[in-house]
């Protein structure tokens, strides 16, 4: 194995750097590649240092890192960079611990024609990754995260996430960052994929085929969200953006509200998944019943019978006797109930049955699954609740946002 232990910069002396063998970049080592890099079928490239790639990247072998190290790969070219290679398999893969995308050569300077995976952080500095045109995919592993996403840098194409962690899928289209947000189920091997399209879904998924309560369907954008592996349905958040979301979606008219709708393959029509919109109209959240094609719609508000329930959606757990817990006035009348509370990424942070007005209440502390620290005070922010309860006549459900303020 050839091991780089000193700062090494190679200049443009030939058209391509070909690796048919084994190369390891040691921690603290800087390697700059100023021409095309190709890792062959017999090549193994381990990066535990800093590798700067200024031209095209092709991997037909193994690109990896040492788990205990913090190697970083920089795509920092001054021209379009093709990221290509054989389809990943057990013997072919491109795994990066940390990766930085920083290229100003074009709006979409990164042409992704293969699958790459990130175990650490993907830093989106500058430049959109065009994975859609070339059938590529960015996979975030169990601990994979990203930073600095914006309209200037995101993934135009498919993004997959493995594991249970809360995740904002860094997807978009054209020059618009339009993430979806959710967490996966309790199994760390579960995988979900998100893809945003700045396109009218009507030609492929007719808007005139819909449930009667759906009045107007977003005709400029949609998301495709698939469950590649797993059994648990998700709490999904879709974002709104006045630059791409039609004006009629924002307009409260004829007793309608914004909800998430999904194309149901079995029935061949759009169905409502429900949803609650935040006050600023930046996101809509719902517990969805399936996967596939999603978008936003104006849906007729359900007619609710009066049942004397009043939901107080502010919690400030500071012990001053005011809003110390999530208060649902009248819930004692309906002891057959459940309450679930999720953070903005769809992670379950609290659940109970038999919620009441005194001792079995949510006080701003998590008792959720292992992805959240049990009994830890939850940070200030907006959360999503689902209340299910039974009256003498029927099962009912309420959903909405609540705000936790740890500062007052």
Secondary structure as UniProt FT lines:
FT   STRAND          2..4
FT   STRAND          8..10
FT   STRAND          16..19
FT   STRAND          22..25
FT   TURN            27..28
FT   STRAND          30..33
FT   STRAND          36..39
FT   TURN            41..42
FT   STRAND          44..47
FT   STRAND          50..53
FT   STRAND          57..59
FT   STRAND          62..64
FT   TURN            67..68
FT   STRAND          72..75
FT   STRAND          81..85
FT   STRAND          93..96
FT   STRAND          98..102
FT   TURN            107..108
FT   STRAND          110..112
FT   STRAND          115..118
FT   STRAND          121..126
FT   STRAND          129..130
FT   TURN            132..135
FT   STRAND          137..140
FT   TURN            142..143
FT   STRAND          145..147
FT   TURN            151..152
FT   STRAND          155..156
FT   STRAND          158..162
FT   STRAND          167..169
FT   STRAND          171..173
FT   TURN            174..175
FT   STRAND          176..177
FT   STRAND          180..182
FT   TURN            188..189
FT   STRAND          191..197
FT   TURN            202..204
FT   TURN            207..208
FT   TURN            212..213
FT   STRAND          214..217
FT   STRAND          222..229
FT   STRAND          235..239
FT   TURN            242..244
FT   HELIX           247..250
FT   TURN            254..255
FT   STRAND          256..264
FT   TURN            265..268
FT   STRAND          269..272
FT   STRAND          276..277
FT   TURN            279..280
FT   STRAND          283..287
FT   STRAND          292..300
FT   STRAND          310..312
FT   STRAND          314..315
FT   STRAND          327..329
FT   HELIX           331..333
FT   STRAND          337..342
FT   TURN            344..345
FT   STRAND          348..353
FT   TURN            370..371
FT   TURN            374..375
FT   STRAND          381..390
FT   STRAND          395..404
//
